[in-house]
Every structure is written in structure tokens, then in C-alpha cells.
């Protein structure tokens, strides 16, 4: 047999020995891992539905941005157009949407204990545009007027009805028309409306178009702080003269506005890792300064109508987790979910694997030391110098012992005790042979003629 084959067989025997030693520990570790894994939180869903608003509106466009950014993290998003915030809330309650944009003030009249807020995202000013000749100087003057308050299900309609109710105006004292957006702007232009409510970002084209309509002006909310005291989801904003168009000086004077905040709402039980990811993306989208917002004002835990989720509380208290800052979402989530496994696994595996080296050392040495018993028995007989000891049989025993030892395969680190054993066998063989020679010489001397009795 070639040297290479011998080495291959020796290596194979060594690996088998290691498997016998390390195998049970590894198997026990995997068993512990499997048992503990049952207590790990499930992985986040790979597909979610975001309820927005009408196609082309601000909520819908923001939904498209979330869809693109979440796709980079391996999350597939369906952007679902709706009639507005009320429909979004109902979709969340029915489980037909996972995330939704909800305008502040919409949830005040809705019973939805199973919903949770993640954050407010940005201010949405309430723009009340009126015809100049309508005689409307404050919200209370809308009595008897034709007012566009947007369609059923929209957040604009809910907020408009709420503010007018504070001034004693309802459908019995005014004519409420379900028109909003471009249709409301056209109604002001043609004179079909005396006033119209818009709840929308100052960058929306429809607001700039409506402010440019001849004979239409922006209503100053003279008692804005009082309304904000009544409704804590509202914030008082100041729109400086000319802020919307310096050349045309729109508005013509500094105007007080009220603004709810758009919020991101989820169902109770929404996966916390995915909630944290949505908040991180919200920081990228809404973290910059705007007309009314300072940098880092949003996303915010303020201006929320639904209870804030536990994941959002942690996010606003300590920021994104260290894992999500430096790792892809899937990797960060996997490590975070496996944290519950690590501690008990370390508690089990560390002492277990700490015992393996001495166990392995004992196993290797015992394979060598076990042959010393046979060697010691032969040596004791030799020391006793028993007259009837058959030296030839003892030499055969040593030959068999040496052959067995020669078949031993141990790692290089244990070669020294193996060679020591072989040298001891050789020494004992020499002693036996020497003893037999002395015995033969003695018998020869006794049989010489001069030594006869």
C-alpha cells in the first residue's frame, strides 16, 4: 500500500474519531436550537398593502415612494387607491390593508381600538378659499352658503364638518356639496360655490391654481388658536404675505391657518421590524424642511389620534436599531429575532464545548494507554523470573501487541506517546531476548564436561 493511501486512511480514521467526540455535542446544540426556535417571533411578511387616496393625490404619490423604497428591502407593496382617510380606516379594521395614510381629525368619530399609529408625517394645512364678494370673513359666515367639502370618505370632509359644527353650522344651515380638488376649484371659478375646503400640502398644484382664480381669496382663520385648543390634532400655522407667489403677492396678507398632520396607521400586531423599517423610510421621505416644517420635525410621535405602537415608541426613544443601521433589513431582522436563542444556546453550548477538548484528549490517550496493561503484565512476569516462563510465547505476545499498536491512528499531537509505547515494547523484547540468551548460556556452562557433578 502506498504512503499516500496510508495517509488517507489515517486521516479518515482521525475524522471518524472526531465525529464520535464532537458529533453528540453538535447534535445536542442543533436540538436546543430547534426547540428554542419555536419561541422566536415569526418573520415579517414579504407583502403588504398600503391604502392611500385618489390616484394622483399626495397620499397615492407617497405610497408609490414607499413602494419603491421597500422593494429595495425585499418587501413587495400593493398601493391601493381609496376615496380617502375614512375608507383607509375601514380597510385597516377589515384586514384588507396593512398600512394607511390617515388625515388628522378623521379618527375622532371612528371606533377603531385595534389600530395603532406609527408617526405623524407632515402638516396638511386647511385651506378655506372663498369668493371675495360672498361676504365671508370667518368660518361662522358660512351659514346659508354653498360649501364644497369633498366627497364621502375623505378626511377633508370630516375636518370641514367638525370646524363648521364648532361655529354652529350644519347641513340644515348651509349647503354642503361633495366636491373637492379640481372640481371644487372649478366650482369657485364658475361661481357654483361660495367657499371650498382643501386639506392638502402647500406644494399641491390645485392650491396654486385655486389661489390664482380672479375673485377668490384665502380665508384667514381669525380664531385659529381657539380651534386648536378644542382639537389637539390641530396646529396653528402662519402663512406669510406672498409666501405662495411673491410676484403675484399671494396671499395678499399674512394669514392664520389650521393644520392637522397626516399620520401613518397600522393594524394592531403589525410586525415590529417592519414598523421600524417604515419609520426609517419615513425619515428619508419627510425628514427634510418644508414650508411649515423644520428639518427633523417629522416623522413625529405628536399629533396622533390612535395609540402609538410599541415599536414606534422604541424607535422615537432610541432611534433605529444598530442592526438596521448597518445591515440589510432581512439580515438585521433575522439576527434580531434570533436574540432569544443566543443566550440559552450559549449557556448550553459553552460548557459543553469546553468539556470537549479534555474529553478528546482522554479519548486519544486512552487508545494508547490501554495497551500498557498487556505490556505491564509481561514485564511483571519477566521481573519475577519464573523458571517455567515460556519466553517464546511472550515474544509472540509482544509481536501481536506491536502489530496492534502499529494499526493505531492518532493525530500528530499524540504521536509522541505512541512512539514511546512502541519503544517500551522494543525494550521489553530486548530484555526477554537477553534473558533467554543468559539462560541458554547458563545451561551450556552447566553441561560442559568439566562441570559435571
N, C-alpha and C positions, 0 to 999 in steps of 0.2 A: 504494500500500500504506500502511495506517495506521501511525502511530507505535507503537501497541500491538503490531501484528503484527511490526514490525521488532524491537522489544524482545524479543518472544517467540522469534523466530528466532535473535537474537543470544545469548539465554540458552541456547537449545538447543545451539547450536554450542559455547558455553563448556563446557556439561556433557559434551558428547561428547569435548571435548579433555581434560577432567579424567579421564574414564573411560579414555582412552588412556594417561594418565600413571599414574593410581592403580590401574587395573584389574589389571595384571600383579602388582603388589605384593600386592594383596588376595588374588588367586587363589593366589599362592605361599604366603601366610600360611595360607589355608584348607587347602591341600595339606599343609603341615607339620603343621597341627593334626590332620588326618585320620590321617596316618602315626603321629604320637605317641600318638593316642588308643588305638591297639592295645595300648599298654603300660600303660594305665590299668586299675586294679583294677575288676572288674565292680561294678555297683550292688548294694546289699544286697537280699535277697529281700523281697517285699512280703507274704509269708505265711509264718508259722512255726507249728509245733506244740509246745505245752508239755505235757509229761507231768507229772501231779500225783499224786493218790492217789484214795481213795474220794470220791465225791461228798458234799459236806457237810463233809469234813475240812478241816484247816487248809491243806494244800497246795492243795487244789482251790479254796478261797476266795481264797488268794493268787494263784492262776492267773487267777481272774476279775478281780482288781485289775490285774494286768499286762495282761490283755486290754483293759480299758477305757483304761488309760493309753497303751498302744501304739497304740490306734485313733486317738487324737488326733494321732499322728505319721504316720498313713497306713499303719500295719502291721496287717494282719489276722492274728488269732491264733486258733488252734483249741486249746481247753483239753481235753485228753484224760484222762479218769479212768482210773486203773490200780489194781492191787492194792497198790502201794507202791514203795519205792525200788528193789528188785531188778528189777522189771518195767521201771521207768523206765530203768535202766541198759541193759537188753537192747534196749529200743526205740531208745535212742540208738545203740547198736552196729549195729543193723539199718538205721539211717537212717530209721526211722519216726517219730522225734521229733527236734526241733532243740534243745530246751532241756528240762531236767528238774530237779525238786526231788529231792535225794538226801540222805538222812539220814546223818550222820557215822557211820562204822563199817561201812556197808553195802558199800563198795567194797573192803574189805580182802581179801575172798575171791574177788573177781571179776577176771578177766584182761581189762582194757579199755584197752590202750595208746593207743587213738585218741580218748580222752575228755580234756577239759580243764575245769578248774574256773574259774569266774568269781569267786566270792566265797562266803564263809560269810555267812548272813543273820541268824540268831538262835539262841540256845540252846534246845535241846529237852530239858528235864530228864527223867531216867529215874525214873519213879515206881514203886516196888515196894510195892504195897499187900498186906497180909497180914491174915488173921483173927487177932484177939488171942489166941484160945485154941489157936492152931496150934503155939505154942512156937517160932516163927521169930524169932530175934533178929539174924541176919546171913545173908548170901547162902548160906553153907555149910550153913545149916539147912534148905535147900530139898530136900535129899535125901529121897526117899520121899514127896514132897508132890505135890499136883495143882496144876500151874502153868499159867496162861494166858499164852501167849507170842505171840498174834496169828497170823494166817494166813500161809500160804506167800507169799513175795514181799515181805513187809513189812519195813521197816527195824527195827521193834521186835523182831521175831523174831530177826533176825541179832544185834542187840546183846545181847538176853537170853541167847541161846545162848553168845555169846562170854564174857559175865561169869560165867555158871554154869560154863562149861568151866574158867575160871581157878580156880574153887573145887572142881573135880573132879566136877562134876555133869553128867550127860548123860542121853540118853533111856533108858539102862539103869538109872539110879539114881533117876529121877524120872519123873513122868507129865506130859508136855508136851501141852497141849491147844491147838488152833488157834483160839482165841477172843481177841478184843481189843475195845477200845472199850466200847460199851454192853453187849455180850454178856458181856465179862469182868466188868464192874461187877455185872451181874445174877448171874453165877456166884459172886461173893463174897457177894452179898446172900443167895442161897439156900443157900450152903454147898457148892456143887458144886466150888468152887475154894478152895484154901488160900492161894494167892497169885496175883498177876497183875502183869504188866509193862505199863506205859504209857509211851510216849515221845511227849510232847506238850507244847504250850505251857501255862503255868500258868493262862492265861485260858480254857482249854477247859472247857466245861460238864461234860464227863464226869468230869473230875478232881474238881471240886467235889462232884458227885453221889456219886462213889465215897468221898471222904473223909467224907461225911455218913452213910454206911451204919453203923448200930449194930454194934459188934463188929469193925470194920475200922480198922486204923491204918496210917500211913505208916512204912515201914521205914527206919531210919537206917543209911546205908552207912558202917559204922564204919571201914573201911579204904579210904575213898574216895581219899586221896592215892596209895596204893599201886596201885590200879587205874589212876589217871591216868598214873602213871609207866610202866605197862605198855602203855598205849594213848594215844598222843599226841593223838588226836582227841577225847579226853575232857577235860572241865574240871570241877573240884570247885566246887560251889555250896553256899552255906549258906542254908537256908530258916529264917528266924527263927520263934520260937514265935508262933502266932496270925497268921502272915502271910497265910494263905489265908482265914481267917474270924476276925476279932478277937472277935466276940460269942461264938462257939462255941469260941474258942481252939483253932483247928485250923491246924497240928498242935499237939499239947499240949506239945511241947518242940522246941527248936532241932534241926534235922535236916540232916545232910550228904547232899547229892545229887551224882550224877554227871550230866553233860550232854554229849552230842555237839552239834554245830551243824549246822543244815540248810544245805546248800550248793546253789548254782546251777551246774549242769554242762551243758556243751555238747559237740557233736562237734568234733573237730579240723578246722580250716578254716572254722569259723563266722565269718561276716563281722565284721571288727574294728569297723566303725562301729556295727553292730547290737549287738555286745557292749558297747560303750561306752554305748549308749543304755540297755541293760538295767541296767547298773551305776548309771547316773544315776537311773533309776526306782527301783532298789533302795534308793538313798539316801533317796528320798522316802518309801518304804514302811517301811523298817526303821531309819532314822536316829535315831528318837526313843528316849528312855529307856524301859525296861521294868522288870519286877520284878527281873530279874538283870542287865540291860544298862544301861550308862551311855549318855548321848547320844553319838552318833558312834562307838560301839564297832563297830557294823555298818552297812553291809557291811564285811567284813574279809578280808584275804588270809591269815588264820590258820585253823587247824583244817581244812585241806584235805587230802583223800586223793589226788585226781588232780592232776597238774601244773597249775599256774596258767597261763592263756593269756597270750600276749604282750600282747594288748590290755588285759587286766586288770592286768598289771604296769605298763603305761604309765599306766593310769587311777589306780592307787593311788600311783604315784610323783609324778605331776604334776596329777592331777585331770582333770575333763572338759576337752576341748579348748576353746580360746577360741571357735571357731566354734559348737560345740554349746551354749555358754552363752548366746549372743545371737541365734542364727539357728534357724529351724525345722530339723528333722532332715534333710529332703530337701535343703535348701539347703546346710547345713553339710557333708553327705556329698558333694554334687556338687563343692563348692569343694575339699574335702579330696582327692578323687580326681583333680581336675584340676591339683593342685600339680605333678605330674610333667610336665605340659605347659608350665606357665608359664615356667619357666627357659629351656628351649631355644627356646620361642617368642619370648621377649623377646630372647634372644641373636640370633635371626634377624631379627625384625621391627624392632627399634630402629634398627640401622644402615640397614636397608632404607628405612624411612620417613624417616630422617634425610637420605637422599640425594634423596628425592622433591622437597622444596622447591627446591633448586638445579636439579634436572632440569626441573622445571616452569618455573622462571624462564628457563632456557636455551631451552626449547621456545617460550615466548611471545616472547622477544626475537628468536629466530631467524626467526620468522614475519614479523617486521618488518624485521630487518636484511638478509634475503636480497634485498630489493628495492633495497637501496643499491648492489648491483653494477651493475644496469642504469642507475641514476641516475648512478653514478660514470663509467661508460663514455661517456654522453652529455656529461657535464661535461668529460671529458678531450678529447673532440673539439672542444668549444667553446673550450677553452683553447688548443688547437693552431691554431685559426683557419684550418682547412683551407679553401682557396678554393672547392673543389668540394663542400663540405658542403651537403647539402640540408636547409635549416632547417625546411622544411615537414614533411618526414618525421620529423625529430627531435621536432618539436612533436606529431606524431601518436603517436610512441612515448611521449612524456610523458603524453599523454591516456590511452593504454592503461594505462600504469603507474599513473596516478592512479585509473583505474577499478578496477584490480586491488586497489590499496591500499584503496580505498573499500569493497571487499567483505570486508576483513579484520574479524574479530570477536575482540576481546581483552577480558579483564577490565578493570574500571575502573582498577586499579592500573597497567596498561600503556597507558593512553590517552595519557599524555604523550609517550613515544617515537613513538607512532603519529602524533600531531598534528605532532610535529617532522619526521617523514618527509614528511608532506603539505606542510608549509611549505617544506621544501627543494625539493620538486618545483615548487611555485609560484615559488620564487626562480629556479630554473633556467629555467623557462618565460619568466619576465620577462627574464632575461639573453638568451635566444635571440631573443625578440621585439625586444629593444633592439638586439641585434647586427644583426638583419635590417633594422631601420629605419636604422641608421647606414650599412649597406651601400647601401641604396636612395638615401639622401641623397648618398653619395659618387658614385654613378653619375649622379645627377641633376646634381650640380655639374660632373662631367666633360663632360656633354652640353650644358651651357649654351653659347650662341653665342660668348660672349666667351672661352671656354676651349678653343676648337678649336685644334688643333696647327697 
